Amino acid sequence: MKRFLLAASLFCLMGANAQDDLLTELDSTVVEDNYATAVFKGLQVVTLQTTKMPAKKEFYFVVSHRFGSVKDGISEFFGFDMATTKIGGIYGVTDWLAVSASRHTMLKVYETSLKYRLARQGDAFPVDVVGYNTVDINTFLDDKDYPKLEFADRLSYISQLIVSRKFSDRFSMELVPSFIHRNLYDPVAENDNQFSIGSGGRMKLTKRLALNLEYAYNFDKPDFYKNPLSVGLDVETGGHIFQLLFTNSQSMTEAGYLTHASGDWGDGDFFFGFNLYRVF
């Protein structure tokens, strides 16, 4: 029995050392093929997409929540009584192309996307470059409110170019210009075409923890909406990344959070939430 316990202890120790070595290898800035790896560990900084791509035939199951405003206090249990949910999946068709689909409870939106790598950071090129395009289908719109409503009126289109650089094993940043178009819009509250530019960063704290920060400036928003500002914490737990976050934008669609951020950090009006990615 003592021999068995000793062997088991040695096995666990070797496994832990091997896992730490693997995490260190994944975090290294350059590998044998001269490309930077682990620029971002998550597919999102907080809500902004990153340049991370699923590997070929890799599937991510996604569950995200944004709760109500913390400002509402104990009467709404600091927002937990007013949760919105996103459930979806992301599949790596190749190492450079991924497709995804998700459903959001806010406005009952279905979202589909394409994500594709255009360039990689390495000896020959200084940055990662990824394209990201989504189509949103707003099924909340009612024929009774819009008698002449057509299917095309439910659609919104988003195009993004994501440019990132890993500056060290601990620090990465990205720049994300975005173009948003809505086929149906309220001219009092929004524009049919909007342009924003966002930035996000990741600072590695430990082998399993990283601090993330992102901000996007919307050039065409009405004054009563805010620019989205979010902070999050990446927690690596084996086969998935768990992201805890605070943000002033409750929406989780690309078009929603970039154009309809309603919270004001200065007034304590922000939302708690999380992103959970499980890899298969």
N, C-alpha and C positions, 0 to 999 in steps of 0.2 A: 504494500500500500504506500509506504514511504517513497519507494522508487517511482511508483506511478505519479504521486504528487510532485516529485522533483522533476520528472519528465514533462508533466503538464505545465509546470511553472516555467521551465526553460522554453517550451513551445510558445506560450503566451508572450514571453519576453521577446523572443525572436520575431513573433508576428507584429508586436508593437513597434519594434525597431524597423522592421521592413515597411510598415505603414508610414512611419515618420520619414523614412528615406524616400518613399514614393511621393509624399506630399512635398518634400523638399525639391525633388526632381521636377514635379509639375509646376512648382513656383519659380523655377530657374528662368532667367530672362531669355537665354538662347540654348537650343538643344542641337543635336548633331546635324539636323537638316538646315540649321542656321535660321530658323524661324522662332520668334518669341512665342512663349506659351503662357497660359493662365493670365492673360492681360486683365481679364475680369473672370472671376469664378462663376458668377451668375449670368443668366441670359438677360437680366435687367440690372441696371444700377440700383434704382428703386422702382421707378415706372418706365423711365427711358430704357430703350433697348441698348444692349452692348454689342460689341463685335464678336462675342463668343458664339460659336456655331456648334450644333449637335454633330456628332460623328455620323458617318454613313450607317444607316439602319438603326440608329439610336432613337429611342422614343422617350419624350419627357411628358409626364402627366403633371398638369399645373392646377393648383387650387390657390386662389387669392381672395383675401377679404379686405374691405375697407369699412370701418365702423363709422358711426355718426360722430359729430363734432364733440371733442373733449369739453368744449365750452358749455355744453348743455348740462353738465354736472351730474349729480346723483340721481336726478329725476329721470334721466335717460341712461343711467349707469355709465356715465362718461362716454356715451356713444355706442356701447355694446348692444343696446336695444334696437339700433338702426343699422344693421349690417347690410352691406351689398357684397355679392359674391361673383367671382369669375371661375369657371371650370373649363379646361381645354386640354389640348394635346399638341405637341410639336414633334415632327418626324424629320430625321435627316435623310433626305433622298440620296444625297452624295455628301462628301466632306465639305462641299462648297455651297450646297443648296438645301434649304429646309422649308417645309410647309407647316402651317398651323391652322387650327380652328378653335374657337372658344365661344362661350355664351356668357353674357353678363346680365345680372338681374337689374341693374340700373338701365332704364329705358328698354329693357328686354332686347338688347343688342346682340346680334351674332357677328363675329369678326373672323375673317380669314386673312391669311398673310403669306407672303413669300419673303424669305431672307436669303441673301446670296453674297458670298465673299467675292470681292473684286481685287484685293491685294492684301499681302501679309507683311508684317514687320519682320525684317531680317537684315542680313548683310547688304542686300541690294536695294532695300526700300525702308524708309524710316517709320512707316505707320501701317496699321491695319485699316482697311477700307471695306465696309459692308453696306449693301443696299437693303432697304426694308420698305415693302409696300403692303398696305392693308386696305381691305374693303369692309366697311361696316354696314350692317343691315338693321335699321331701326324698326322693330316690329311693334313698338309701343304706339306708333302713329295709328289713329283710328279713322276708318272710312267715314264715320259719322261726323267727325270734326273736319275732315277734309274730303268732301264728296267727290272731288275730281282726282283723288290720290291715285297715283300709279306706282308700280313697283320701283321704278327708277328714282322716285322721290324719296324713297327710304334709304338711299345709298349715300355714303360718304367715302372719300378716297384720301389716303394719306401716303405721301412719299417722303422717305428719309434717307439721308446719306450719313453714315456713322463712321467717324474717323477717330481712331484711338492710338495711343502710344503707351507702351510700358517703359517707364523711365528707370525703374529699378525693381528688385524683387518684392519691394513693399508698396510701390506707388505707381498707379496708372491713371490716365485721364483720357477723356474723349470729347469730341465736338459733334453736335447733331443738328444740322439744319433740317427743317421740316416744312412741307407744304400740305395744307389741308383744304379740301374742297367738299362742300355740301351741296347736293342737288336741291334740297328743300331747307330753307333757313328763315329765321325771324329777323328781318332787317333792323328791328329795334334792339335785339339782343346779340346779334352776331353778323358776320359777313360771310358771303358764300365762299370766298377765298381768303385764307389766312396763312401768314408765314411766321415761323418762329425759329429761333436758334437756341439750342440747349447745350449744356455742358455738364459732365459728370466726372466724379473721381472716386477712386478706391484706395484706401490706405490699410494695408495689412497690419493687424495688431498682434496676432499670434498665429500659430499654424492653422487654427480653425476659425478664427474671428477676423473680420475686416469691417472697417467703417466706410460707408458710402455716403456721398453727397451729390445732389443734382439740382440744377436750376435751369429754367427755360424762359426766355424773353419773347413775348408775343407782340409783334409789331402792329397787329390789326385788331386787338381786343377792345371791347367797350370798357369804360372806366370802372364799371361796377364789378368786373372780373379781375382777378389777380394773376400774376405770373406764378407758375407752379414752382414751389421750393420744397424739397423732400430730403430727409436724412434716414439712413437705414443701417442695419447691422447684419452682415452675412454670418451665418452659423453653419459650418460644414459638419454634417453628421452622417458619415458613411456614404450611402447611396443617394443622398439628396442634399440640396442647399435650402436652408430655411432663412428667410429674410424678415426681420422685424423692422418696422418703419413708422415714421411720422411724416405726414404730408398735408399741405393745404388744398389738395385736389382729391376729391372722393372718387371720381371716375377712374376706371382702369383701362378704358379704350384709349388708343393713341389720340384720336380726335378729341375725346372728352377731357382728358387731363391737361392737354396743351391749351385748350380754348375756354374751358369752363371751370377753372380753379376759383372756388368761392370763398375759401377760408383766408383769414388774416392772422398771420402769426403774431403780430403785435397785439392783437386782442385776445390771444389764447384760443383762436378759432382754427383748430387743425384736427386731423383725423389719424387715429391709430389703425394699423393694419399689418398684414403679413403676406408674403409670397412663399409658396411651398412648391418645389420642383422635385419630383421623383423620377429617377432615370431607370429605364428598362432596356 
